[in-house]
Amino acid sequence: MRSALMITALMSAFFITGAHAASPSNTSAKDPEVLGFVEWVVMDDTEVRLKARLDTGAKTSSLHAVNVEPFEQDGEEWVRFKLPLGDHEDQPSEGQLDHEDVILEFERPVHRTVLIKRKGAPSQRRYVVNMEFCISGNLHETQFSLTDRGRFSYPVLLGRRFMRDDNILTDSAQSFMATKECKYRTLEELAERPEALKRQS
């Protein structure tokens, strides 16, 4: 009986020790960042500031884009698209220009395409590109599907892929929780960028 108790005690000690040894230390892991369901983002290359909705219901992020045109460059598929700043008027202005006067044009290699099934409408194929952006003072990169979001309140939607890859949590009851800001250009400064186009009549 005494031997059985000793064996049981030794086995218990072995399993307890083993469990502690198998548990990885999380002290070096990055703590998740909590953001509101709406935040400001700044696209890294142009420093245009846009309002973004963090949406756990979408896997892939999306960016407002019009006049999306594919073309070939160096044997690879690229896409050209425009971002009219008058559609949302999020860019800070010094009052010298109307947002309608400034349209940004982008060119990006195509990462992939997705087929979007729409209720009561034909399916729509969208281009997906990789783009860098700043949110809460930190630079990130994720996939954006290009679609006309002019009728939506937010020109940018950030989906689960971004949140998963960058360890982001969202508080659905709060907005603009970011504690750090990202550098952005004014509307007038953007108008001087090589990506800027004059308003089309």
SVG drawing of the C-alpha trace seen along z (x, -y; Angstrom):
<svg xmlns="http://www.w3.org/2000/svg" viewBox="-32 -79 43 81">
<polyline fill="none" stroke="black" stroke-width="0.4" points="0.0,0.0 2.8,-2.3 4.6,-1.5 1.5,-2.3 1.1,-5.7 4.8,-6.5 4.4,-5.6 1.2,-7.8 3.0,-10.7 6.0,-10.4 3.7,-10.2 1.8,-13.3 5.1,-15.2 6.2,-14.1 3.0,-15.3 3.0,-18.6 6.7,-19.2 6.1,-18.2 3.1,-20.5 5.1,-23.5 8.0,-22.6 5.7,-22.4 4.1,-25.8 5.9,-28.3 6.7,-31.7 4.5,-34.5 6.6,-37.3 8.2,-38.0 4.9,-37.8 3.5,-41.1 0.4,-42.1 -2.7,-42.6 -3.5,-46.3 -7.1,-47.3 -8.6,-49.8 -12.0,-51.2 -14.3,-50.0 -13.5,-53.3 -9.9,-54.7 -7.9,-56.9 -5.4,-55.3 -2.7,-56.9 -1.7,-55.2 2.1,-55.1 3.2,-56.2 1.0,-59.3 0.2,-60.0 -3.4,-60.4 -5.6,-60.1 -8.7,-58.0 -11.4,-56.9 -11.4,-53.1 -13.9,-50.7 -12.5,-47.6 -14.9,-44.8 -14.5,-41.2 -17.2,-40.2 -14.9,-40.6 -11.7,-38.6 -10.0,-40.8 -9.7,-44.5 -11.0,-46.8 -10.1,-50.3 -12.2,-52.8 -11.2,-52.8 -12.7,-53.9 -11.7,-53.5 -9.9,-50.3 -7.9,-49.2 -5.6,-46.2 -2.4,-46.5 0.8,-44.6 4.2,-45.7 7.4,-43.7 5.4,-40.6 3.3,-40.9 -0.3,-41.9 -0.7,-45.3 -3.7,-47.5 -4.2,-51.2 -7.0,-52.9 -8.1,-56.3 -9.0,-57.5 -11.2,-60.7 -10.8,-62.6 -14.1,-64.3 -16.0,-61.1 -15.3,-61.2 -13.5,-64.5 -11.4,-63.1 -8.2,-64.9 -7.4,-68.0 -7.5,-71.1 -6.1,-74.6 -9.1,-76.0 -7.3,-76.7 -8.8,-73.7 -12.0,-71.7 -11.7,-68.0 -13.4,-67.5 -10.4,-69.1 -8.0,-66.3 -7.9,-62.7 -5.0,-60.4 -4.0,-57.7 -2.2,-54.5 -0.5,-51.7 0.1,-48.3 1.0,-44.8 -2.0,-42.4 -1.7,-40.0 -4.8,-38.0 -8.4,-38.4 -11.5,-37.4 -15.0,-36.7 -17.7,-38.4 -21.2,-36.9 -23.8,-39.6 -27.5,-39.0 -29.7,-40.1 -26.8,-41.2 -24.1,-39.6 -21.0,-38.3 -18.1,-40.8 -14.4,-40.1 -12.2,-42.3 -8.5,-42.9 -6.5,-42.5 -3.3,-44.4 -0.8,-44.7 -0.5,-48.2 1.2,-49.6 -0.6,-51.9 -0.1,-53.5 -2.6,-53.1 -2.1,-54.2 1.5,-55.3 2.5,-51.9 3.2,-50.8 1.3,-47.7 0.9,-45.9 -2.2,-43.9 -4.2,-42.9 -6.9,-45.3 -9.6,-44.4 -10.3,-47.4 -14.0,-48.4 -16.1,-51.5 -17.0,-52.5 -18.3,-55.9 -21.7,-55.2 -20.3,-53.9 -19.3,-56.1 -15.8,-54.6 -13.4,-54.5 -11.3,-51.8 -12.5,-48.6 -10.0,-46.6 -10.8,-42.9 -9.8,-39.8 -6.7,-39.0 -5.1,-42.3 -6.3,-41.9 -5.0,-38.3 -1.6,-39.0 -1.0,-42.1 -2.5,-41.0 -5.3,-43.7 -8.5,-43.5 -11.4,-45.9 -13.8,-47.4 -17.2,-47.6 -18.5,-50.2 -15.6,-52.7 -14.1,-54.7 -10.8,-56.5 -9.1,-54.8 -5.6,-55.0 -3.1,-56.6 -0.6,-57.5 -1.0,-59.5 0.3,-58.9 1.9,-61.6 -0.3,-62.8 -0.3,-65.5 -2.9,-68.3 -5.1,-68.4 -3.0,-71.2 0.2,-69.1 -1.4,-66.1 -2.4,-68.2 1.4,-68.7 2.1,-64.9 2.9,-63.2 0.0,-60.9 -2.5,-63.8 -4.7,-64.5 -6.9,-67.5 -10.6,-67.1 -12.2,-65.6 -15.0,-67.6"/>
</svg>
